[in-house]
Amino acid sequence: MVEPFRLCKSSRNAIIILGIIFLLCVSACGIQPQSTPTPTTTETPAADITATPTPAPLGSSQNPLRIAFLQEGEINRRIEISREEIRDYLKESTGNEFEVVVYEKAADLVNDFKNQKIHIGWLQPLTYLYAHGQGWVKIGLLTNHFGTFYYGSQFLANVESGYVSYYDPLANLSTADAQTALSQLSGSRPCWVEPGSISGYILPFGILEQLGIQTQSGVIAQTHPAVVRSLYIKGICDFGVTFSISGDPRTSGQVINDLTDAPQRVIILWQTNPDIPNLNLSYSVSVSDSLVKQINAALIEMVKTSDGKRRLTQALNGYDVQDLQVVDDSVYDALRSAVRWSDVNLSDWLGR
C-alpha cells in the first residue's frame, strides 16, 4: 500500500513541474517586441508662384514721365496751352511720353516726389533744399531770371546813419570781406523782410550768425520796398536787407514814385555774393541720368528761341525765363550753410 502512494505523489510533482515549464514557454512565445511605426511622409504641394509683372519702361505710353507745374493763382487757357506745347515738344524731341500734372500746393508736389509719383518739377530754392535733403530729388537745370542765374542780398542804411559803405556802385561789387564790413552792425536793430525770405532774412541773418555779429530783435517789414521806405524815414531800424544783383528795390515803383531820391538817401553798405540760385528743374531720383540728359538738352534748345522763352515763362505763371543751364548740387552750398546758421525749418517754407 506504501509503494503506490509514493509513485502517485512523484507523478503529481512531475506533472506540476511540466505544467510550469509549459506555461513559461507559452508566455515567452507570446511576448512580441513592439515595432516602431514607420512615419508616413506627406508631400506638401508646391506653392503657386505668381510672377511679378515688369513695369513698363519710364517714358513709355504705359508709364509716361510726369512733369509738374505749381499753379499760383487762377489758371487760364493760355497757361494750359503753354504747358501742353512743352509736353508735346518734349515728346517730339526725346521720343518719350510726358504727362502734365498741376499742383496748387508745394507740399503736395514734394510729397509726390517722395512717393515717386512725379518725375520732373520746377522747384524754388528752399523747396529743393528740403526735397534733396530727404533724398527724393536731384538737380537738373537752373533758370536765368531777368538776366541772372543767381541773386543775393544787400545790407542798406540811411546815408545819415554814420555807417561806412564797403560797396562800389560802379563795379557793383563789395570792397571788403563780410567780417570787416558788417562788424559795425553789432548791437543795432535790423529791418528784415519776413522769416521765409531768402534774400531778406535767411541769407543775411545766416551770415551775421556765422560771423558772430549779434544784433537786436528785428523789425519785420513784410516787403523789400517796405524795408527801403523804413530806412528812408529813419527811426524804425538802423539797417535793413533786401534782394540784390537781380535788381534793386530802391528803384522799384513802390519806392521811387514818391521817394525819388531814395537811391541817394538809402545806401548800400555791403553786398553778398550771388549765392541764391533761381527756380530750378528737379528730377526724381528714380529718373535715369540718360533720360535727364535728353530732357535737359531738349529744354535748353527750346529756350534758345523767343517762342520757347515765351512758352516756358507763361507755363511758369509768368516767371521770366531767359535761359537754362545745367548745374550740380554744389551751387546750393552757400545757401545751405546760411540755412543751417539761421536755424530755419525748411519744411515750413515749401514753395519758397
FILOKOL-726373 format. One line per 3 residues: their letters; for each residue y, x negated, z negated of C-alpha. Coordinates in steps of 0.001 Angstrom, whole numbers, plus 500000, padded with zeros to 6 digits. Layout:
N
a = Y,X,Z  ... $
REM end
This chain:
352
mve = 500000,500000,500000  502257,496992,499369  501961,495404,502847 $
pfr = 503034,498402,504881  506106,498800,502762  507155,495194,503328 $
lck = 506703,495466,507094  508785,498588,507222  511679,497030,505347 $
ssr = 511634,493985,507564  511711,496108,510687  514664,498076,509461 $
nai = 516628,494849,508869  515812,493623,512301  516945,496881,513860 $
iil = 520232,496788,511911  520892,493225,512998  520124,494049,516620 $
gii = 522448,497059,516417  525305,494993,515086  524784,492420,517843 $
fll = 524741,495206,520422  527977,496698,519110  529638,493290,519140 $
cvs = 528602,492724,522721  529794,496135,523803  533127,495666,522054 $
acg = 533569,492231,523594  532843,493560,527048  535288,496449,526595 $
iqp = 538390,494284,525830  540166,493554,529073  543308,491358,529287 $
qst = 546341,493375,530252  547597,492392,533668  551328,491818,534238 $
ptp = 552564,494294,536821  553975,492693,539919  557622,493753,540309 $
ttt = 558357,495796,543364  561126,494329,545485  563526,496948,546793 $
etp = 565577,495777,549742  569290,496623,549455  570588,497923,552723 $
aad = 573268,495667,554238  576806,496954,553693  578569,498200,556764 $
ita = 581204,495615,557809  584326,497150,559285  586279,494713,561436 $
tpt = 589988,494367,560566  591993,495299,563623  594004,492425,565058 $
pap = 597725,493293,565009  599444,493401,568356  601476,490267,569136 $
lgs = 605042,490353,567843  607303,491269,570722  604748,493453,572471 $
sqn = 605280,497157,573173  602954,497990,570239  604814,495619,567892 $
plr = 608450,495235,569047  610911,492845,567478  613122,494981,565238 $
iaf = 616760,493871,565265  619017,495237,562526  622687,496161,562541 $
lqe = 624594,497091,559400  626779,500113,560087  630176,500085,558393 $
gei = 631842,503454,558556  631162,506170,561074  629136,505218,564124 $
nrr = 630279,506173,567619  628628,506234,571002  630334,503032,572168 $
iei = 628750,501096,569318  625352,502613,570083  625647,501745,573769 $
sre = 626563,498124,572979  623524,497760,570749  621278,499291,573390 $
eir = 622722,496943,576009  621972,493938,573807  618431,495227,573263 $
dyl = 617874,495616,576993  619428,492231,577744  617139,490501,575262 $
kes = 614102,492235,576732  615057,491133,580221  615897,487580,579151 $
tgn = 612887,486878,576927  610198,489263,578170  609771,490700,574676 $
efe = 610191,494253,573445  613007,494989,570978  613920,497946,568804 $
vvv = 617372,498557,567294  617435,499598,563631  620668,500671,561913 $
yek = 621248,500370,558158  624025,501848,556065  623316,499652,553036 $
aad = 622806,495905,552999  620349,496259,550115  618039,498359,552303 $
lvn = 618208,495783,555087  617401,492956,552687  614505,494920,551219 $
dfk = 613026,495409,554690  613336,491670,555311  611391,491230,552086 $
nqk = 608626,493546,553311  608742,492079,556839  609637,495451,558323 $
ihi = 612640,493919,560075  612603,490730,562135  616213,489943,563058 $
gwl = 619501,490838,561372  623171,489918,561064  623957,488746,557521 $
qpl = 627118,487783,555660  627065,484521,553612  626219,485827,550127 $
tyl = 623604,488193,551533  621997,485350,553457  622003,483061,550410 $
yah = 620218,485724,548383  617583,486573,551008  616984,482926,551878 $
gqg = 616716,482014,548216  613955,484600,547887  612115,483032,550831 $
wvk = 612476,486051,553125  614717,484792,555949  615648,481693,557905 $
igl = 618906,480894,559676  619252,481246,563423  622804,481441,564745 $
ltn = 626335,481295,563362  629210,483303,564812  632568,481942,565875 $
hfg = 635040,484420,564373  638653,484229,565575  638120,480705,566859 $
tfy = 636242,479130,563923  632648,478986,562756  633704,478300,559147 $
ygs = 636653,479079,556914  637832,478004,553470  640185,478674,550567 $
qfl = 643730,477621,549783  645485,477264,546440  649006,478727,546533 $
anv = 652023,478724,544224  655654,479725,544256  657863,476910,545535 $
esg = 659801,477012,542246  656662,476592,540087  657050,472851,539784 $
yvs = 653555,472118,541098  653076,469266,543556  651750,470141,547003 $
yyd = 648955,467998,548385  648879,469615,551795  650210,468553,555189 $
pla = 651152,471701,557162  651488,469839,560453  647984,468382,560269 $
nls = 646657,471447,558436  644864,469102,556053  644894,468276,552355 $
tad = 646292,464871,551438  644358,464269,548205  640969,464964,546689 $
aqt = 640365,468116,544669  640490,466406,541282  643896,464873,541976 $
als = 645405,467998,543466  644013,470637,541123  644192,468945,537698 $
qls = 647809,470145,537445  646485,473725,537275  644745,473211,533931 $
gsr = 645737,475889,531422  647582,478010,533994  646947,481630,534971 $
pcw = 645352,482309,538387  645559,485291,540705  642110,485981,542166 $
vep = 641342,488445,544938  638248,490009,543327  634920,488706,541933 $
gsi = 632985,489270,545181  635488,487469,547397  634049,484164,548576 $
sgy = 637369,482557,549523  639440,484471,546966  637289,483713,543939 $
ilp = 633777,482253,544274  634517,479028,546174  637798,478083,544407 $
fgi = 636562,479070,540944  633356,477100,541539  635392,474028,542484 $
leq = 637511,474290,539325  634414,474720,537170  632679,471749,538762 $
lgi = 635759,469592,538112  636027,470812,534512  639504,472289,535056 $
qtq = 639899,475209,532661  642381,477986,533392  643478,481159,531627 $
sgv = 641906,484528,532356  642803,485501,535892  644580,488483,537383 $
iaq = 642552,490475,539938  644934,491286,542792  642320,493118,544935 $
thp = 643513,491778,548324  644638,488463,549827  648143,489732,550740 $
avv = 648499,491043,547177  647906,487512,545848  650719,486217,548066 $
rsl = 653064,489014,547005  652306,488383,543327  653240,484731,543692 $
yik = 656355,485589,545670  657845,487776,542940  656682,485423,540113 $
gic = 655801,486279,536531  652319,487648,537258  650352,484438,537710 $
dfg = 651011,480716,538097  648856,480058,541145  646629,482056,543468 $
vtf = 643874,481601,546022  643256,483198,549415  641265,482526,552581 $
sis = 642406,479727,554885  641650,477895,558143  640670,481084,559993 $
gdp = 644112,482498,559249  646866,482663,556637  647612,485849,554663 $
rts = 651176,484660,554093  651876,485582,557712  649983,488902,557715 $
gqv = 651858,492101,558459  651308,493288,554887  653435,490364,553712 $
ind = 655725,489143,556449  657042,492575,557439  659214,492786,554311 $
ltd = 658891,489300,552784  659994,487404,555853  660415,484088,554049 $
apq = 657002,484233,552309  655620,481099,554068  658549,479117,552663 $
rvi = 658558,480702,549199  654803,480609,548643  653474,477133,549410 $
ilw = 650002,475676,549837  649108,473246,547056  645704,472263,548391 $
qtn = 643173,473489,550947  639398,473257,550694  637104,472066,553442 $
pdi = 635846,474798,555788  632795,475394,553615  632252,479124,554156 $
pnl = 630060,479978,557168  630817,483168,559076  628437,486041,559776 $
nls = 625044,484737,560890  621955,485886,562734  618924,485532,560478 $
ysv = 615222,485854,561234  612323,486971,559110  610121,484042,558132 $
svs = 607329,485870,559991  609015,485199,563350  607690,482066,565070 $
dsl = 610003,479170,565891  609257,479597,569587  610491,483205,569502 $
vkq = 613559,482142,567528  614426,479578,570198  614006,482115,573001 $
ina = 616234,484701,571360  618855,482133,570291  619101,480784,573822 $
ali = 619435,484267,575309  622232,485304,572933  624140,482042,573388 $
emv = 624002,482574,577124  625164,486170,576710  628357,485323,574794 $
kts = 629450,482842,577454  630770,485843,579358  633660,488073,578344 $
dgk = 631394,491085,578743  628854,489528,576386  631544,488846,573778 $
rrl = 632729,492445,574079  629226,493848,573673  628452,491808,570571 $
tqa = 631847,492387,568952  631504,496127,569499  627887,496170,568281 $
lng = 629041,494465,565073  631596,497184,564267  634497,495268,565788 $
ydv = 633737,491935,564083  635275,489472,566556  632712,487072,568059 $
qdl = 633912,484304,570361  630793,482159,570423  627397,481498,568813 $
qvv = 625989,478227,567531  622558,477066,566351  622759,475780,562754 $
dds = 620394,474925,559916  620463,475939,556267  622335,472795,555174 $
vyd = 625638,474344,556320  625405,476545,553209  625025,473688,550719 $
alr = 628677,473539,549608  628889,477299,549200  625525,477403,547431 $
sav = 626859,474840,544920  630027,476888,544333  627946,479992,543729 $
rws = 625943,478169,541051  629065,476883,539329  630673,480322,539500 $
dvn = 627605,481879,537861  627653,484675,540433  624703,487054,540647 $
lsd = 624139,487235,544403  622188,490489,544201  625401,492172,543011 $
wlg = 627177,491305,546256  624792,492179,549065  626803,492884,552177 $
r = 629292,490070,551440 $
REM end
